[in-house]
Structure formats: structure tokens, C-alpha cells
Amino acid sequence: MTPSGVSGRLVEFVGALRLKGVRAGTSETVDAAAIMKVLGLTHREQLREGLAAALVRRGGQRDIFDATFDIHFPLGVGHREASRRSHESSVAHLRAALAEALAQGDSQTIGQIAGMAVDTLGQVSEGGSTANGFSAYQALSVVAPQTLIAEAMRLMETQATFADRIARDEVRSRVEQFRRAVAMEARRRTAEVRGRDRVTKHAIRTSTDQIDFLSADQKQLDELRRMVQPLSRKLATRLAARRRRNNRGSIDIRRTVRRSLGTGGVPMSPIYQKRRPARPELVLLCDVSGSVAGFASFTMLLVQALHQQFNRVRVFAFINAMDEVTELLDATELHGSRLGDRIAAHAIITKWHTSSDYGEAFGDFAEHHLDALNPRSAVLILGDARNNNQDLNLGALHEIIGRSRHVYWLNPEHSSRWGLGDSEALAYAEVISMHECCNIDQLSTFITTLLPA
């Protein structure tokens, strides 16, 4: 049975965090319950920090935690007291009160005005009658707090002696505080109307490592690129530890028996043969067409950051023609957002058309670049396998597989879409190991568990 009361609210809260990519398990939930028992519910901000200490284990997830906490443990229910008294306040009065609060730095008043703005200006409806929630964007568009900076500065001249630049920066930070308060209030009020689960699902962003490569916008892609270096250091540590574990060979029977003579013939301390494993050579074949360019660029940059974990890394890019782009990745001054443009300008990745053609690209690689492969090579093919109804050229793919030690296909599309439309993922999966790789979490799991180390 689903628990009720405070414990039920905590379980629901943890479930919402997990939905957004925050890995909070049973032990973390038990810790959070113990923290709630000690701290109680009197001091909300103290409770917030206590639960965050128990449930947030990764950097970059605190914003997600705070937004989810505000929905499941709201500051209040229904209208704020100030909102009820000022429900008929005009926009002009709201703006005047906000300018004064910004000048004075009164956080409590700023929060009250945010509640008033959401109540009076943020309510949205469909069909003109039924309330469907509250919009922070709608309220902020009417109040326009960014236009009150000059007015707040004028009011501050009679109340403070700060230098203009310092005072202006302070007002800007208070405007951002007001924006956050409006967003929080809109989510809280909408959750009362539509339900906490629905608002959590649609109004709170997903953790960065759960963002789908194919649906990421430019801002999210930039955020993903900023994760390349810290993620590469973490994955390098895991690969090195895995390599150390795998370096132990099989038992040396002769030397083990000889050592056991000192313990009456009992092999108390077995001796292992020394292995001299060579680091694998990694070859990437990357579809850089528009649909999967973000996934390919991120993976190329990540692998380049991990190049010390491999004997050699060679990268090839294609749309319907294959060309090596390793030197482009070696340029240390290269910024990730320019990688696609750099490849398009300096590599031959298309022929007479600009649509993805995996069969043509595989044939091009088999004809001109097969010498890049050897029995120690691990090949990663990056792409969604959408072949625009062209020939699959499985013969060329078999040649690539035959010359390599391992060949894997990383597909950024969800497996439920494989084989739909012009996708040839299921056909290719019959001859090559294909893995769903939609986000950073799945990519990291593949690198640390399946990639030869």
C-alpha cells in the first residue's frame, strides 16, 4: 500500500526526483526520513538543506531538487494572505510596490508581490472559463520587472549611499530573485490545480545526464559540452580501475604448487600469470548529419578527452562519404560548438547529395580506410541508422567487422523507434551489436562496462 501522511509525501517526493534523473534509492530515502524526524517540519529551509544532503549525490542537480521540493513541500496553500487583500490591485500599483521592494532589498515583500502577480496576472484558462493553471511567463510579461531597475535606482539615492554600479548589480540580483519567486509560486499554484505529478513531469527540467541528445536544444547542447571534461575525468578513473582488475591473469599452476609446499601442500596464496594487455585502438565512424550531429559531436569530444585510455584514437565522419577528422579534434583551441562547422568546411563527408547514406559511407570506408583497422581495433559506429531508403551495403559492414576485434553501434534513438519509417536499425542489428544511447547516462554506462579496456 502507498504510505500516507508525511511518509507518503516523502516517498512521492523521492519518486519525482528519480523521474528527473536524481538517483535516490532506498537507503537515501531512509536517511531522508531520519533527517525529517530530527529536523521536523517547522523550519522549511532547514528541512530543504537536510533533505538535499541526503538525496542529492551529483553536482548540477540542486536546481532540480529545489524546484521539486517547492512543489511537494510548498510554503503555503492557495492564495497568499497579501494576495487576498490585494486581489484587485492594478498593474501600476504592483509595479510601484515592486520598485520600492527592489530598492529596499526586502525579500519578504518581494515574495509577497510575486504571489500577488501570479494570482492576479498569471492565471491561464482554455476556452475562456476553466482554470488550467498559472503561468510565470504571463505574469512576468505584464509586470516586466527588468524595466524597474532605473526606478529602483532612483529610490535608492535617498536611502543608500552605494556606488551606482554596485547598486545596479544589487538591484539586478533582486530582480532575478523576484523572477525565481514568481516561477516557484506559479508551479506551486499549478500543482494545486493539476496535481503534483503532472507539474513535476512537465514543468521541471530533466537532469543533464538524462537529456536526450536528439531533442536537446542549443542551450542544452552547450551545457552537455561543458560536461565533457569533468565527465571524461570520471570515466577515465573507472576505465583505469577496470583495467587494473582485468590485468590479473590465470593461475600459474607450477609456481602456485611450489609455494604451497611451505603450507603443507595447501595453496593458501595462489600466484597469477602476468598479463601484458595492450590498450585497444579505438575507431569512431560518426554520422554528422543534422539529425544526430549533436550526439556525434559530444561523443567525439568525449572520446578525444579519453584518448590517453587507448593506444590510438582515429575518428571518421560521414553523411554519405567517409573522411578522417582526427586532426580536427586534436586542435586544442577548438571549441565544441564549432566542431560541426569545422568538419563541414575541411572534410569530404558528402558526394552528390546531402542525405544520410550508411551503405555508401560504409563502402567508402571499406575502399579507402580499411587499413585503419587491425585485430586490436574497437570500432564504434554512431548514428540513428536512418538510411533514406538506400542500399544497406551489408557486405562492406561485414568487411569492417571482419578486420576488427569489437564493433558496436551506438544509436541515439529510443529502441521503440527502431525500424519505423526509413530506420534500418533492426536490419543492421542482425549483423552488429546495436545499443540504445540516448543520453549521457547511457553513453557513460556503455563506455565503462562494454568498451574494451
N, C-alpha and C positions, 0 to 999 in steps of 0.2 A: 504494500500500500504506500502511496505517496505521503510522506510526513507532512504535518500541518504546523501552523504557527511559525515561530521564529526558525525552527529547524527546517521546516518546509521551504521558507523563503531563502535560507542559505543554500539548500540543495538546488533550488531553482536558479539562484544566482550563479552557482558554480557551473551548472549546465549551460547557462547563457555564455559564460566565459569560454567554455570548451567549444561552443559553437563558433566563436570568433577566433579560435586558434590559440587560446591561452591554455596550456597543458596543466590543468589542475586535476589531480586524481583523488583517490580515496584518502590517502594519507594527508594530503594538503587540506582536504575538506574537514577531516578530523581535527587538524591543527587550527583551522579557522573557527571551528565550533568551540574549541577550548579558549581561543582568544576572545570570542564573543562572550563566553561565560565569565571571563575575568574582567573585561572592559565594560560589559553591559551596553545598553543602548542609549544612555543619557547623553554622552558626548559623541556626536556623529562624526566629526573629523578625526577624533581619536580612533573610533571604530574603523574608519576608512583606512587609516595608516596601518592598523593592526591586521586587517584582512589582506591588505596589499602585501605585507611582509610574508604572509602565509601562502598566498595564491599566485603572486607574480614572480616567476623564476627567470624570465628573459628580459633583456633590455628592449626598449621600444614598445612595450605592451602596457605601460602605465596609463596612457591616454585611453586605451580600450577599457581597462579596468575602471577608471574613474567614470567614464560615460555609462558603463553598465551598472556600476554602484549607484549612480544617481537615479537610475530607473527603478532598481529593486529596493533601494533604501532611500526614498525621497525625503526631502527636508519637510515637506508638508503634503496635504491632500486638498484638492480643489483650489479655489481662489485664495490668493494671499489676502491677509487682512487689509493691507493697503489697497489692494486691487478692488475689494468690495466697496471701500469708501470712495474710490476714485474711478469707478467704472465709467462715469460719464465725462471724464477728463478729456479735454481736447488734445490734439497732437501738439499744439503750441505750448500748452501747459506741461505736457510730458517732456518736450524738448527743453523748456526753460528749467524744469526741475533737474533734468539730467545734466545740463550745463553747470548748474550750481553744485551738484554732487561730484562732478568731474573736477571742478575747481577745488573743492574741499577735500577730495580723496576719501569720501565717506562710503566705504564698501557696503555697509548695511543698506544705505539709501539706494546705492546703485543696484543692489539685488532686488530691492522693492520695486524700483522703477522698471527693471527687467520683467518682473511679474506683471506689472500693470500693462506694459507694452504687449506682452503675449496675450493677456486676457482681452484687451480692447482692440488690438490691431492684428493679432496673429491667427485668429480663428478662421479655418477654411471649411468649406462645405461643397458638396456636389449636388447639383440640381437645385441649389438655392434654398434648401430647407434643412437637410440633415447634417449635423456637425460631424466632420470626419477627422478632426484633429486640429493641431496648431502648427503653424509654420514660422520658424525663426527667420527665414529669409523674408517672408512677407512683413513681419514686424520691423525688422531692421531696415528694410527698404523705405518704410514710411518714416521711421524715426531718424534715419540717416545720422548715426552718432559721429561719423567721421567729419561731418560738417560743423560740429560743435566745438572743435578744438580751439578755433580762434576766439569764440565767445568765452570758453573756459579760461583761456589765457587772459582775456580782458578782466574777468572777475578775480583772477589770482593776483593781479597787480596791486589790488588794495588789501590782499590778505597774506601775501607771501613776498619774500624778497629773493626768490631763486633767480638765477640767471635764466634768460629766455630759453636757451637751448635745452637746459636741464629740465625746466618746467614743461616745455613742449613734449619732451620724451616721456615725462611722467604722465602727462595727460593722455598721450597715445597708449601707454600701457593700461590706463584706466578704461579707455575706450575698448581695448581688447578684452578687459575684464567684463565689461558690460556685454560684449558680443557673446562671450562664453556663458554668461549668466542667462542671456536670452535663449541660447541654444539648449542649455540644460533645462530651463523652465518649459520650453516647447516640447522637449522629449518627455518630461515628467507629465505634463498635461495630456499629451497624446497617448501616453501609456495608460492613463486612466480611462480613455475613451476606447482605444483599440486593443488594449491588452499589452502586458509587458513583453511577452514572447515575440509578438509581431513587430513591435517597435525595435526591440533588440536586433532582430534579424535584418531589418531594412534601414534603420537609422544610424547604426554604429558600424564603423568601418571594420573590415577584417584585418587580422594581424598580417604584417607584411609577408611573413613566410607562407601565408595561406592565399595570397593574391594570385589569381590565375594569370599566367603570362599572356594569354590570348585576349583577355578582357581588360588588362591594365591600361589606364590612360597615361598621358605623358608624365604627369606628376608622379604617378606610382612607378613608372619605369625609371625615373630619376632616383626615386627612393630605393628601388631594387639595386641600381648601380652603386649607390653609396654603401650597400651591404656587401659588395664583392670582397673588399679587403678583410673586414672582420670575419666574414664567413669563411674565407679561404684559410685564415689562421686556425679557425676552429676545426675545419675539415682536415687540414694538414696534420694537426695533432692526432686526430682519430686515425688517419691513414698510417702515421708513424707507429702508433701503438699497435695497430693491427699487423703491421709488417714485423714488429718485434715478436709478436705472438706466433706468427707463421714461420719465423726463422728457425724454430726448433725442428730438427729433422726426426727421422725414425730412430728407434733404439739401436745402439751399436751392441749387438749380442755378445761379441767376443770380449770387448772391454768391460761390459756390464758383468759378465760371468767372472772375469778376473778380479774385479773389485769386490764381488760378493764373497770371495774366499776369506776376506777379513771379517765377515759376519756369519760364518758357518754355512756359506752357500746360499744365504737368503739375499736376494737382490734388493737391499734396502734403498740404494741410491742409484737408479739407472743412469746410464750415460747415453746421450743422444749424439747421433751423427751431425756434424756441422754442415749446414746448408750454405750455399753461396748463391742465393737467389738474385737474379738481375732485375732491376726495376723495369717495368713494362714500358714499351713505347706506345704513345697514345696518338691516334689519328682521328681527327674530327672531320666529318662531312656534313656541312651545315647548309640547310635551306634558308636563304636570307630574303625570300620573297616577302611581300608586305604582310601576309597573314601571320607569319611566325618569326618575323625579323627580331622582335623584342626578346623572345625566348632564345634565339640563336646568339644574339649579341651578348646577353647576360651569361650564357654558358661558355662562350668563347673567352670572355673576360675572366670568368671564374677559373677555367682550366688554365689560362695563362698565369694567373696568380698562384696556381698549384704546380707550376712546371717543375719545381725542384723535387716533387714527389715522383717524377717519371724520368726515365733515361732520356727521352726526347719527346717533344710535342710538335706535331705538324697539323695545321688547320687548313681545310679546303672549304671554299664557299661556292654555292651554286644557286641558280634559278633553273636554268636548263643547260648550262655549260659549267664545267668544273674548273676552278683555278685556285692555286695555293695563295693564302693570305697570311701565312705565319709571320712574315716580316712586318706586316701592318700591325699585328698585335704586339710585336716586340718594341714598337715605338713607345717609349716610356712616357712621352709627353702627350700621348693620345688620350683624349677624354672620351669616356664611353658613349656619350650622346652623339659623337661624330663618327663612330665606328662604321655604321651603315653607309654614310655618305662616302667615307674613305674607301670602303670596299667597292662601292658602285663606280667610283672615279678611277680606281687603279687596278681593278681585277676584271677579267673577262668572265662574266657569270651569265650572260645571255647570248643567244645566237640571233636567229631571225625573228623571234617573238619574245615576249616578256612574261609568259605564264610558266608556272612550275611544271617541270617535266622530269620526274625522277628517273625514268628509264633512260632518257637521253643523257642526263648527268652521270648516271652510273656507267653508261657506255663510254662517256668521255673520260672518266677516271680510269676505267679498265684499259683504255687505249693509251693514255698519256702518263698516268701517275701510279701505275701498279707497282713500280719499284719502291714506292714509299712504304710498302708492306713487307713484313717478314714474320717468321714463326713466333716472335715475341710481341707482335703488334696487337693492341686492343683498339678496335675501331668503334667509334660512336657515331651513329647517323642521327642527326637532329632534324625533325620535320614532321608535318602532320599527314604525310602520305597522300595528300590530295593532288592527284596526277592529271587533272583536267582531261580525263578520258583518253590519255595517251598510252602507248605501249609500256608495260611494266619492265621489260628487259631483265627478266629474272636470271638470264644467262650471265650478264655482267655482274649481278649481285652475287651469284654463286662463285664467280672468279674472285671477288673481293673476300668472300667468306673463306674460300679455299686457301688464300695466301696469308690469312691472319690467325692468331691464336683465339681471340674472342671478338665477336661482333654483336653489338647491341644497338637497338633502335629506340631512341627516346622520343615519344610522341606527346606534344603539349596539349592535345585534345583529350577530353574525357573519353574513356573507353566506350561509353554508351553511344558515342557518335561515330565510332569506327565502322566503316562500311557504308555509311549513309552518304548520299549524293555522289560526288566524284572521289570519295575517300577509298583508297585501295589498302587501308591498313590491315584488314583481315587477310587479304591475299598475300601481302608481304610478310605478315606474322606467321604464315605457314612455313617459311624458309628462314626466318630470322627471329631472334628473341626480341619482342617488342614490349616496351614498358611505358605505362602512363606516367607522364612527368609534367603535371600541370602547374606546379608551384615550387617555391624554393624548398619546402619541406620534403616533397617527393624527390627532388633532384639531390638534396643532401643525403637522403636515405640511400639512393642508388649509389652515389659516389662512395659512401662509407661501408656499404655492405656487399655490393655486387662488382664494383670496378676492381679489376686485378690490382693488387698492391705488392 
